[in-house]
Every structure is written in structure tokens, then in C-alpha cells.
Amino acid sequence: MQVAIAGLGRMGINMARRLLRGGHEVIAWNRSPGKVQEIAAEGARPAFTLEEMVGMLTPPRTVWLMLPAGEVVDDTIEQLAKLLSPGDCILDGGNSFYRDDVRRRGRLSSLDIQYLDVGVSGGVWGLTEGYCLMVGGDHREFTHLEPLFRTLAPEEGYLYCGETGAGHFVKMVHNGIEYGMMAAYGEGFSILKASPYGQAVDPAAVAHLWNRGSVVRSWLLELAEAAFRKDPELESLQGYVEDSGEGRWTVQQAIDTGVPAPVIAASLFQRFRSRLGDSFGDKVLAALRNEFGGHAVLKAGEEKRADTAGAGDVQPASPEITPDQP
């Protein structure tokens, strides 16, 4: 199947690779040309402008956006809307706010251009393990594009979640749960470290043990084990933990619908607190984000710097939810 991948960050370029290995024809575009040249050497057809990318596609065209959520997505969709034709389809695979999907769908439907919102989880491991895909939008378009989802996902790893916005809504809640799980692991290992047994107990061995039949086993624990084996005391990291929007949106959704979510809310506030100090538990959180998503971390002694974002990276909260940055 033919598809254009627009945005070749950590997720986008590996998704392009997985699609190429699955036998699909991939046209690749990125705002900076280096990544385009890199994936072209692996079999993708390079495009250096959006106009060139669209011109290389055979109608009905499929363009999969893997861009930082927010204005970049809106601007790119506006440019594509002038280039695409009725029957073409845009998929947004970044971490967009679900209400933005509804607005974008309304804009594109007037042009008879299809739009699917796709929550993507898998981080830097998706190339080998597959991506968990949560899809919202028109069901007929979902069915038409299933060969792409089937290639990108592991077995039973993709789901049609409902109408426009449903895919990103499910991904939003997924990330809220992720916040809570990571916070619990961070607290647990902090308690172990501060205990009378803290010097004798190997945190990597404990993480390995808990993944052998324990009720708290998970992929996050596998990543914790990997992080501890690299740096048992996590001395190379600062416990400075960013949040990427979805945790805030999940808490706001809980408030809007009157659903109690104390664990997720507390884990979000813990991330705010992490920027005011440094603790072992926060280092665990920072290490886990780096392990599963390749997210930037602050090394010990390093000053905070502006991150270069890719799809799934830190993005501002939606204009409808505008909490002050801590």
C-alpha cells in the first residue's frame, strides 16, 4: 500500500522503516532534509516539499502526519488542504488533543477529505516490537487503511475506537494511566533505597524479579531494570520530569465529568514538583521516559534547555485547557 509519512522524528522514521519492511511504498517528507535522505537510503521515496510529496502519491492519497501536536499540525493540514483532492485522507499520529481532531475533521469534511486520528504508543521500541494504535474517525476509511495498521502493530495491537477524536481520547487516558504507574514505581524504588536494606538490595534484580510472575509485572519494569543496569544509582540523571500534555488533559477530563482520579492527578503534580528539586524517585521517572520514548533528560549538573520536539514530544496544552506552566 502507498502512504506518505510527514514528519521523521523518533517515531515517524521508525514507522516508515516498519512499513518499508512490510512491503509498503513509503514517500517520506520532513521539515529538515537530513532525515529524508536517511530513510531514502533505506528504500523510501524522498520528498523535500509538501507539494512534491503530494505529487508523488496516487489518488486516493494517504498522508500520515507524525508531527508535534498543536500549531505545526494545523499549519501542515492547511497546506495539505490546498494540495489534496476529494477522497484523499490525512491521519494524525501525534499526541493531539481530541477536541482539535473534531475541529480539523469539520474543516476537512467540507473539502471531502477524510481524517483519522491515531493514538500511537510504542516509543523508540516500536520498530521491533510494533506500535499500539488507537484509531478514531470514519469506519470505512479505517477498514480501507487496515493494511497499514496491521503492518505497524503487533498481533491484536490496533483498534477502531469510534468516531473522530476517539483514538486520541483513548491515547490520552492511556498516557494518564502511564503517569500513575510510573509514579508508583518511582515511589516504591525510593522506599527500597531509603530502607535499612537499600544498600544491599539491587534495584535491577528487584525489577527483574517482579517481572517473573508478580502482579506488578510490566514492560515499564523491564525498562526500569535496563535503566538500573546502566546506572544503578541513576547518578547521571536529574529527577526533572516533563509532562507532554496528555496527563493534564486526562485530569481536566476527570474534572469535567466528575470522575475521581486521585492517582493520575497526584502523578501529574509530582511531575510539577520534580522541577523544583531532585529525588531518586523522580530520577526513576526520568529514566523510564528516556528508556521507552527516548525523551530528553537532564544529565546531572546540566541546565534546563529548550527541547527539539518531534511527534509525541512535549507540546503545549490545548487552548481550551491553559494551566500556567510551573
Phi, psi and chi 1 to 4 in degrees:
 res  aa     phi    psi   chi1   chi2   chi3   chi4
   1 MET       -  147.3 -165.4  168.3 -164.0      -
   2 GLN   -95.9  136.0 -172.3 -172.8   61.2      -
   3 VAL  -153.1  145.6   60.6      -      -      -
   4 ALA  -102.2  132.6      -      -      -      -
   5 ILE  -104.6  117.3  -60.4  -68.2      -      -
   6 ALA  -108.5  104.3      -      -      -      -
   7 GLY   116.2  109.3      -      -      -      -
   8 LEU  -117.7   49.9  -59.1  173.3      -      -
   9 GLY   -75.3 -161.2      -      -      -      -
  10 ARG   -56.1  -41.0  -70.6 -171.7  -58.3  -92.9
  11 MET   -81.1  -48.5  -63.5  -86.9  -82.1      -
  12 GLY   -60.4  -43.1      -      -      -      -
  13 ILE   -69.5  -35.4 -163.6  165.3      -      -
  14 ASN   -73.5  -31.5  -82.2  -16.4      -      -
  15 MET   -65.1  -40.4  -70.0  171.0   65.5      -
  16 ALA   -60.8  -42.0      -      -      -      -
  17 ARG   -62.3  -44.4  -72.1 -174.5  173.3  112.5
  18 ARG   -65.1  -37.9 -168.7  168.9  172.1   95.8
  19 LEU   -66.7  -41.0  -72.0  166.8      -      -
  20 LEU   -60.7  -43.7  -74.6  168.5      -      -
  21 ARG   -66.7  -22.9  -65.8  174.8 -172.0 -180.0
  22 GLY   -87.1    3.5      -      -      -      -
  23 GLY    92.2    8.7      -      -      -      -
  24 HIS   -86.1  155.9  -61.5  -80.6      -      -
  25 GLU   -90.3  120.5  180.0 -174.2   -7.7      -
  26 VAL  -115.5  124.4  176.0      -      -      -
  27 ILE  -100.0  129.1  -68.3   93.6      -      -
  28 ALA  -118.3  131.3      -      -      -      -
  29 TRP  -131.6  145.5  170.9   85.4      -      -
  30 ASN  -150.2  152.9 -165.4   60.1      -      -
  31 ARG   -64.6  -32.8  -73.5  176.2  -68.1  175.1
  32 SER  -105.7  137.8   54.9      -      -      -
  33 PRO   -75.2  -18.4   25.6  -33.7      -      -
  34 GLY   -57.8  -44.3      -      -      -      -
  35 LYS   -67.3  -33.4  -67.8  -70.0 -173.7  179.2
  36 VAL   -63.2  -44.7  177.0      -      -      -
  37 GLN   -65.3  -36.6  -66.5  163.1  -13.7      -
  38 GLU   -63.0  -47.5  179.4 -179.2  -17.6      -
  39 ILE   -77.6  -24.8 -163.7   65.8      -      -
  40 ALA   -64.0  -34.4      -      -      -      -
  41 ALA   -67.5  -13.9      -      -      -      -
  42 GLU  -104.4    5.0  -60.0  177.5   35.5      -
  43 GLY   120.4   -8.9      -      -      -      -
  44 ALA   -75.1  156.6      -      -      -      -
  45 ARG   -90.3  121.7  -63.3  176.1   62.4 -168.1
  46 PRO   -80.5  140.8   29.8  -34.4      -      -
  47 ALA  -132.2  132.6      -      -      -      -
  48 PHE  -109.1   -1.7  -64.2   97.0      -      -
  49 THR  -141.3  159.8   66.1      -      -      -
  50 LEU   -64.5  -36.5  -70.6  176.1      -      -
  51 GLU   -61.2  -43.8  -69.2   82.2   -0.5      -
  52 GLU   -64.6  -42.1 -175.5  179.4    4.6      -
  53 MET   -60.2  -49.4  179.6 -169.9   74.7      -
  54 VAL   -63.7  -38.3  170.9      -      -      -
  55 GLY   -65.3  -22.5      -      -      -      -
  56 MET   -86.4   -9.7  -64.5  167.7   70.8      -
  57 LEU   -91.6  145.1  -70.4  165.7      -      -
  58 THR   -95.6  126.8  -57.3      -      -      -
  59 PRO   -61.0  146.5  -22.5   34.1      -      -
  60 PRO   -72.7  130.0   26.9  -33.5      -      -
  61 ARG   -83.4  149.0  -54.9  172.2 -177.7   90.1
  62 THR  -127.1  120.5  -58.9      -      -      -
  63 VAL  -120.5  119.7  178.7      -      -      -
  64 TRP  -105.9  113.6 -167.5  -43.6      -      -
  65 LEU   -86.6  128.3  -55.3 -178.2      -      -
  66 MET  -125.9   73.3  -69.5  -58.3  -63.0      -
  67 LEU  -125.0  159.0  -60.3  168.4      -      -
  68 PRO   -59.5  135.7  -20.0   31.5      -      -
  69 ALA   -62.5  149.5      -      -      -      -
  70 GLY   114.4 -139.8      -      -      -      -
  71 GLU   -62.2  -33.9  -69.6 -176.1    9.1      -
  72 VAL   -60.8  -41.9  172.6      -      -      -
  73 VAL   -66.0  -46.3  175.5      -      -      -
  74 ASP   -59.8  -45.6  -78.4  -35.3      -      -
  75 ASP   -62.7  -41.2  -68.7  -14.2      -      -
  76 THR   -68.2  -40.1  -55.8      -      -      -
  77 ILE   -62.6  -40.4  -73.0  176.2      -      -
  78 GLU   -62.0  -40.8  -78.1  -57.7  -49.7      -
  79 GLN   -66.4  -41.9  -65.9  177.8   64.6      -
  80 LEU   -67.3  -33.7  -71.7  172.0      -      -
  81 ALA   -59.4  -28.2      -      -      -      -
  82 LYS   -83.4  -13.6  -60.1  171.9 -175.7  176.5
  83 LEU  -107.0  -28.9  -58.9  170.7      -      -
  84 LEU   -84.8  169.9  -63.4  175.3      -      -
  85 SER  -122.5  163.3  -55.8      -      -      -
  86 PRO   -53.4  136.7  -28.9   37.1      -      -
  87 GLY    96.0  -16.4      -      -      -      -
  88 ASP   -73.7  167.4  -66.0  -15.3      -      -
  89 CYS  -138.1  137.0 -177.6      -      -      -
  90 ILE  -111.5  132.3  -63.2  173.5      -      -
  91 LEU  -113.6  134.2  -60.2   88.9      -      -
  92 ASP  -106.8  112.0  177.5   15.0      -      -
  93 GLY  -101.6    6.6      -      -      -      -
  94 GLY   -80.9 -174.3      -      -      -      -
  95 ASN   -92.7   59.9  -76.1  -29.1      -      -
  96 SER   -77.3  155.1  -70.4      -      -      -
  97 PHE   -74.7  135.1 -172.7   46.7      -      -
  98 TYR   -62.9  -29.5   74.9   96.3      -      -
  99 ARG   -69.7  -27.8  -68.3  179.4 -172.9  172.1
 100 ASP   -66.1  -34.7  -69.9  -22.5      -      -
 101 ASP   -60.8  -44.5  -66.3  -42.4      -      -
 102 VAL   -61.9  -42.6  175.9      -      -      -
 103 ARG   -63.7  -44.7  171.5  176.2   54.0   79.8
 104 ARG   -65.7  -39.3  -69.2  164.9 -176.3  156.2
 105 ARG   -61.0  -40.2  172.1   58.1 -178.0  152.7
 106 GLY   -62.1  -40.5      -      -      -      -
 107 ARG   -64.6  -45.2  162.1   79.4  174.0  102.8
 108 LEU   -77.5  -30.3  -67.2  171.0      -      -
 109 SER   -63.5  -29.4   62.9      -      -      -
 110 SER   -66.8  -18.7   64.8      -      -      -
 111 LEU  -103.0    4.0  -56.9  172.9      -      -
 112 ASP    60.4   34.2 -161.9   24.2      -      -
 113 ILE  -103.6  129.5  -64.0  172.5      -      -
 114 GLN   -74.9  156.0  -65.2  -68.0  -32.9      -
 115 TYR  -145.5  126.2  177.1   85.2      -      -
 116 LEU  -121.0  136.7  -63.8 -178.4      -      -
 117 ASP  -101.1  129.2   53.6  -74.1      -      -
 118 VAL  -127.2  108.3 -173.3      -      -      -
 119 GLY   -74.4  128.0      -      -      -      -
 120 VAL  -120.8  125.0 -178.4      -      -      -
 121 SER  -125.8  144.7 -176.6      -      -      -
 122 GLY   152.5  -21.6      -      -      -      -
 123 GLY    56.2 -149.4      -      -      -      -
 124 VAL   -72.7   -9.1  -64.9      -      -      -
 125 TRP   -90.7   -5.6  -64.0   87.3      -      -
 126 GLY   -61.7  -30.2      -      -      -      -
 127 LEU   -57.4  -44.5  175.3   60.2      -      -
 128 THR   -93.2  -35.3   55.2      -      -      -
 129 GLU   -93.1  -20.7  -56.6  -61.8  -38.5      -
 130 GLY    97.2  159.7      -      -      -      -
 131 TYR  -107.8  135.4  -62.7   90.4      -      -
 132 CYS   -81.8  122.1  177.8      -      -      -
 133 LEU  -117.4  129.1  -54.8  176.1      -      -
 134 MET  -118.8  113.0  -64.4  146.6  -94.3      -
 135 VAL  -114.0  133.6 -173.0      -      -      -
 136 GLY  -123.9  153.7      -      -      -      -
 137 GLY   130.0 -159.8      -      -      -      -
 138 ASP   -66.8  127.8 -178.8   79.0      -      -
 139 HIS   -67.8  -33.4 -170.7  -91.3      -      -
 140 ARG   -65.0  -38.7  -72.4  173.5  -61.9 -179.9
 141 GLU   -69.4  -38.4 -166.5   65.6   23.2      -
 142 PHE   -56.8  -46.0  163.0   81.0      -      -
 143 THR   -64.0  -41.3  -59.1      -      -      -
 144 HIS   -60.9  -37.5  171.4   64.8      -      -
 145 LEU   -96.0    7.9  -63.4  178.0      -      -
 146 GLU   -55.4  -34.4 -110.4 -172.0  -57.5      -
 147 PRO   -56.2  -34.6  -28.1   36.6      -      -
 148 LEU   -68.1  -46.0  -60.6  177.4      -      -
 149 PHE   -63.2  -39.6  -54.3  141.3      -      -
 150 ARG   -64.7  -36.2 -166.8  175.0  -63.3  117.4
 151 THR   -71.9  -40.6  -62.5      -      -      -
 152 LEU   -74.6  -31.8  -73.5  168.7      -      -
 153 ALA   -94.2  155.8      -      -      -      -
 154 PRO   -72.5  177.2   27.6  -33.0      -      -
 155 GLU   -56.7  130.4 -173.7  175.8   -1.6      -
 156 GLU    59.6   29.6  -61.1 -177.9  -13.2      -
 157 GLY  -103.1   13.8      -      -      -      -
 158 TYR  -137.1  153.8   66.6   91.9      -      -
 159 LEU  -149.0  134.8  179.1   69.2      -      -
 160 TYR   -80.2  118.0  175.3   73.2      -      -
 161 CYS   -97.2  -17.3  -62.4      -      -      -
 162 GLY   141.0 -160.6      -      -      -      -
 163 GLU   -67.6  178.0  -65.8  -60.8  -38.2      -
 164 THR   -49.3  131.5  -59.4      -      -      -
 165 GLY    97.9  -21.6      -      -      -      -
 166 ALA   -64.6  -37.1      -      -      -      -
 167 GLY   -64.0  -48.4      -      -      -      -
 168 HIS   -71.9  -27.2  -80.7  145.9      -      -
 169 PHE   -66.0  -46.3 -170.8   93.7      -      -
 170 VAL   -62.1  -40.1  172.9      -      -      -
 171 LYS   -65.7  -36.4  177.2   58.2  161.4   51.8
 172 MET   -59.6  -47.7  175.9 -172.4   77.8      -
 173 VAL   -65.8  -39.7  175.5      -      -      -
 174 HIS   -53.1  -46.8  163.1  -77.2      -      -
 175 ASN   -71.0  -31.8  -78.8   29.1      -      -
 176 GLY   -62.0  -43.5      -      -      -      -
 177 ILE   -62.3  -41.7  -66.8  169.3      -      -
 178 GLU   -56.6  -42.3  173.3 -169.1  -62.6      -
 179 TYR   -55.8  -47.8  -82.6   39.1      -      -
 180 GLY   -65.1  -42.1      -      -      -      -
 181 MET   -63.1  -45.0  -69.0  175.0   65.8      -
 182 MET   -63.3  -40.6  -70.5  172.0   62.4      -
 183 ALA   -62.7  -40.2      -      -      -      -
 184 ALA   -64.5  -42.8      -      -      -      -
 185 TYR   -62.7  -43.4  -73.5  136.8      -      -
 186 GLY   -59.9  -43.5      -      -      -      -
 187 GLU   -65.5  -42.5  -69.5  174.0    7.2      -
 188 GLY   -61.7  -46.4      -      -      -      -
 189 PHE   -69.3  -28.0  -77.5  107.3      -      -
 190 SER   -66.2  -41.0  -68.9      -      -      -
 191 ILE   -63.9  -42.6  -66.9  167.7      -      -
 192 LEU   -60.4  -45.8  -77.5  173.2      -      -
 193 LYS   -64.1  -37.0 -179.3  175.9  174.8   59.2
 194 ALA   -82.8   -5.5      -      -      -      -
 195 SER   -81.0  168.5   74.9      -      -      -
 196 PRO   -60.0  -17.2  -22.7   33.1      -      -
 197 TYR   -99.7    1.7  -49.3  101.1      -      -
 198 GLY   -59.9  -34.5      -      -      -      -
 199 GLN   -77.2  -26.7  -64.3  -56.7  -48.4      -
 200 ALA   -89.2  -30.1      -      -      -      -
 201 VAL   -83.8  127.4  174.1      -      -      -
 202 ASP   -86.1  114.1  176.8    3.3      -      -
 203 PRO   -61.8  -32.7   21.1  -31.9      -      -
 204 ALA   -65.1  -40.2      -      -      -      -
 205 ALA   -66.6  -38.1      -      -      -      -
 206 VAL   -65.0  -46.0  171.0      -      -      -
 207 ALA   -60.0  -41.5      -      -      -      -
 208 HIS   -62.5  -44.8 -177.5   83.1      -      -
 209 LEU   -59.9  -47.7  170.1   69.2      -      -
 210 TRP   -64.9  -17.8  -75.8  -13.2      -      -
 211 ASN   -87.8    6.4  -98.4  -31.2      -      -
 212 ARG  -112.0   75.4  -62.2  -58.1 -178.2  -89.4
 213 GLY    93.3   -8.1      -      -      -      -
 214 SER   -72.2  152.9  163.8      -      -      -
 215 VAL   -73.2  -11.1  -64.6      -      -      -
 216 VAL  -102.9   14.4  -61.2      -      -      -
 217 ARG   -66.6  147.4   61.8 -173.6 -179.1  -88.3
 218 SER  -171.4  168.3   74.5      -      -      -
 219 TRP   -64.3  -34.6 -176.4   46.5      -      -
 220 LEU   -59.9  -36.4  -75.1  172.9      -      -
 221 LEU   -67.9  -35.7  -93.6 -179.0      -      -
 222 GLU   -60.7  -41.4  -66.6  179.2   27.1      -
 223 LEU   -69.2  -36.0  -62.5  175.1      -      -
 224 ALA   -61.6  -43.9      -      -      -      -
 225 GLU   -58.3  -44.9  178.3 -173.2   -9.0      -
 226 ALA   -61.7  -41.7      -      -      -      -
 227 ALA   -65.7  -41.7      -      -      -      -
 228 PHE   -67.5  -33.6  -72.4  134.5      -      -
 229 ARG   -69.3  -33.2  -65.9 -152.8 -176.5  -79.1
 230 LYS   -71.4  -38.0  -65.1  173.9 -170.4  173.4
 231 ASP  -153.7   86.4 -176.8   -1.0      -      -
 232 PRO   -54.4  -34.7  -26.6   35.4      -      -
 233 GLU   -98.0    0.1  -59.9  -64.4  -37.8      -
 234 LEU    52.1   36.3  -57.7 -178.0      -      -
 235 GLU   -68.9  -20.8  -67.9  175.7  -29.3      -
 236 SER   -82.1   -7.3   63.9      -      -      -
 237 LEU  -111.6  154.0  -59.3  178.5      -      -
 238 GLN   -95.8  148.3  -71.5 -173.0   44.1      -
 239 GLY   -83.2   53.0      -      -      -      -
 240 TYR  -105.7  115.3 -174.4  103.9      -      -
 241 VAL  -120.5  118.4 -172.5      -      -      -
 242 GLU   -76.5  165.3  -71.7  -76.2    7.7      -
 243 ASP  -126.7  147.2   68.2  -75.5      -      -
 244 SER  -108.6   19.4   53.9      -      -      -
 245 GLY   103.9  -45.1      -      -      -      -
 246 GLU   -64.5  -35.5  -61.5   94.1  -23.9      -
 247 GLY   -62.2  -43.3      -      -      -      -
 248 ARG   -62.5  -45.1  -60.3 -173.3 -173.6 -152.6
 249 TRP   -64.5  -37.3  -58.3  -21.9      -      -
 250 THR   -64.2  -44.4  -55.3      -      -      -
 251 VAL   -63.5  -42.2  171.0      -      -      -
 252 GLN   -63.5  -38.5 -175.9   63.2   54.7      -
 253 GLN   -63.7  -40.0 -176.4   67.9   27.0      -
 254 ALA   -61.6  -40.9      -      -      -      -
 255 ILE   -64.0  -46.2  -67.2  169.0      -      -
 256 ASP   -61.7  -34.0  -69.0  -14.3      -      -
 257 THR  -103.8    3.5   52.9      -      -      -
 258 GLY    67.3   30.2      -      -      -      -
 259 VAL   -98.4  122.7  175.2      -      -      -
 260 PRO   -67.4  130.2   22.1  -31.2      -      -
 261 ALA  -141.2   59.9      -      -      -      -
 262 PRO   -64.5  -33.9   23.2  -34.1      -      -
 263 VAL   -68.8  -48.9  171.9      -      -      -
 264 ILE   -65.2  -41.5  -64.5  173.8      -      -
 265 ALA   -61.5  -45.2      -      -      -      -
 266 ALA   -64.2  -37.5      -      -      -      -
 267 SER   -68.2  -33.8   67.4      -      -      -
 268 LEU   -65.5  -46.6  172.6   64.1      -      -
 269 PHE   -65.7  -29.7  -63.7  142.6      -      -
 270 GLN   -62.6  -37.2  179.7 -176.7   -7.7      -
 271 ARG   -65.0  -38.2  -66.3 -166.5  176.9 -161.2
 272 PHE   -61.1  -45.2  -64.1  168.0      -      -
 273 ARG   -63.8  -32.2 -169.3 -143.1   57.8   76.7
 274 SER   -61.0  -21.5   77.3      -      -      -
 275 ARG   -83.6   -2.5  -59.5  162.0 -156.7  172.4
 276 LEU  -106.2   -3.8  -55.9  176.2      -      -
 277 GLY  -164.9 -161.5      -      -      -      -
 278 ASP  -147.9  122.9 -159.7   17.9      -      -
 279 SER  -138.6  162.6   72.5      -      -      -
 280 PHE   -63.6  -41.9 -172.8   75.3      -      -
 281 GLY   -59.0  -41.2      -      -      -      -
 282 ASP   -69.6  -31.8  -68.8  -27.5      -      -
 283 LYS   -63.4  -36.8  -71.4 -177.1  177.8 -176.5
 284 VAL   -61.5  -44.8  173.0      -      -      -
 285 LEU   -61.2  -46.1  -93.0   64.8      -      -
 286 ALA   -61.3  -41.7      -      -      -      -
 287 ALA   -64.4  -40.3      -      -      -      -
 288 LEU   -65.5  -43.2  -74.2  173.7      -      -
 289 ARG   -61.4  -38.8  -68.9 -174.1   85.0 -120.5
 290 ASN   -68.3  -37.9 -177.4 -109.9      -      -
 291 GLU   -69.2  -45.3  -70.9  -70.0  -29.3      -
 292 PHE   -87.4  -29.0   72.1   68.9      -      -
 293 GLY  -120.6   -2.9      -      -      -      -
 294 GLY    66.7   19.0      -      -      -      -
 295 HIS   -65.2  145.8  -64.7  -73.9      -      -
 296 ALA   -63.2  142.9      -      -      -      -
 297 VAL  -126.2  161.2  -65.3      -      -      -
 298 LEU   -93.9  122.6  -71.2 -176.7      -      -
 299 LYS   -73.6  159.7  -59.0  -62.3 -176.2 -178.8
 300 ALA   -56.1  126.5      -      -      -      -
 301 GLY    84.9   -2.7      -      -      -      -
 302 GLU   -87.5  144.5 -173.9  179.1   11.4      -
 303 GLU   -84.8  151.6  -65.5  -66.7  -31.9      -
 304 LYS   -61.6  137.6  175.0   70.6  173.1   74.9
 305 ARG  -134.7  161.3   64.5 -170.2 -175.4  -78.8
 306 ALA   -69.6  132.0      -      -      -      -
 307 ASP   -85.4  150.1  -69.3  -35.3      -      -
 308 THR   -91.6  112.5  -59.0      -      -      -
 309 ALA   -86.9  149.4      -      -      -      -
 310 GLY  -129.3 -179.9      -      -      -      -
 311 ALA   -57.7  132.2      -      -      -      -
 312 GLY    87.5   -2.8      -      -      -      -
 313 ASP   -83.7 -175.6  -76.1   -1.4      -      -
 314 VAL   -58.8  131.6  174.7      -      -      -
 315 GLN  -136.4  159.4   73.2 -103.3  -37.1      -
 316 PRO   -70.4  157.3   25.9  -33.7      -      -
 317 ALA   -65.5  156.0      -      -      -      -
 318 SER   -58.8  150.2  163.2      -      -      -
 319 PRO   -55.7  -22.6  -26.2   34.5      -      -
 320 GLU   -78.5  -14.2  -60.7 -177.5   52.3      -
 321 ILE  -131.7  102.3  -58.8  173.4      -      -
 322 THR  -125.3   63.4   54.1      -      -      -
 323 PRO   -67.6  146.9   26.1  -33.8      -      -
 324 ASP   -65.3  142.9  -67.5  -26.1      -      -
 325 GLN   -68.3  137.0  -68.5  -73.4  -13.0      -
 326 PRO   -69.2      -   24.9  -33.2      -      -
